[in-house]
Amino acid sequence: MPDQIITIGHKEFTVACQPGEEQYLISAAAMLDTEARTLLNQIGRVPAERMLLMAGLMLADKTAEADDKLSAALAEVASLRDEISRLHTRPEPQPKRVEVPVIPADVTDALTELAARAEAVADELETRAST
């Protein structure tokens, strides 16, 4: 088992860990050190045991908060998955019939004739205006 020297709150500790777990130990010690330094900056000099206890409790509080947030997020994900599943299993909506009115041929013929007459009147007015 390799020994690893870690620093927490300006104090060095020698800790044994399993081979290959050194990086995890260093990371965990860094988190504990951050809390310990915060504590030391706020309170000042504190005995090592009390510093470690309080820093550990501060980390535990953060961990509990993270666990609560994770539980809430997992519950929301489960709810959203249920909603997606419900939406996938519901039947397809029935297609709606859309009827488009057809304009009778005699109406289109009458409109075409009116348009031709209007154009003829416009042409005649243009001719009169230019002379």
Phi, psi and omega in degrees: 000122180283145175268143180232133177265124179239155179241126178228120179059044179067012178243138180265142179226143175257124184232138177268145177214167179289147177303134180091349181258009182302317183295323177295319178296315180297318179296315179295319179295323179296320178295317179294322179296320179301315179293319181296318180294322176300315179298314180296323179293328181277318187260324185103212184292130182222142175302147185305316182299314181293320179299313181295319179298310183293319178296320177297319178294323178295318177294320179298321178297315178296321179294318179298319178296317179295321178297319178297316179295320179296317179298317178296318180294319179295321177295320179294319178298316179298318179297317180293324177295319177298318179296317178297317179298317179298319180292326179289331185267351180285151183292155177293143178292148179290137179294145179265138178276128179244123179254129179255123181294142179258130179278125181299149183300322182294331177289315179296324177296317181295319178295321178297318179294319178297320179296319179295319179295318180297321178294322180295318178296318180296319178297318180295320178295320178296321180295317180293323182289329183278343179261000000 
